[in-house]
């Protein structure tokens, strides 16, 4: 076979030179603030205990958040994805009620 040309894979797939890139943008999950509200009955010690145990805050950070709640009427305990925020809110309220505290905790979009 004199003079025959060997065809490469490239000759068969002429469309392979076209590269299309599809970008997929993932939306970050919406975050929610868990907010403690001041009342005249829940003890400061209980609020600090909850912040340490449920929200995994350091003793210093827990005291700082508790003082903000006490002095300003409310304070953000943390910012989380919706499911985490809901769980922490429900856990906090359940623990507060079990101990006889009327602590009010809410959540709102960041």
Residue, then its C-alpha position, 0 to 999 in steps of 0.5 A: x500500500x504505497x502512498x496510503x495515509x494512516x488516519x489518526x483518531x484526530x481525523x475522525x473526531x474533528x469536533x473534539x477541538x471544540x471544548x464547551x465548559x459548563x459552569x455550575x454554581x452552587x448556592x451557599x446554604x442560607x445561614x440563620x442567627x440564633x438569638x437569645x432574648x433577655x428576661x428577668x428570670x433566667x439566670x446568667x449562669x444558666x445562659x453561660x452554661x447553655x452557650x458552652x454546652x449547646x453552642x460550644x462557646x468558650x467560657x470567655x465568649x459565653x460570658x461576653x454573649x450573656x452580658x450582651x443579652x443582659x445589657x442590650x436585650x438580645x445577643x447572637x449565640x451563633x450563625x448556622x445553616x437552617x437545620x443546625x440553627x433549628x436544632x440548637x434553638x429547640x435544644x436550648x428551649x427544651x433545656x430551659x423549660x426543664x430547668x424552669x427558665x422562660x428563656x426566649x430564643x429565636x432565629x432569623x436569616x442572616 
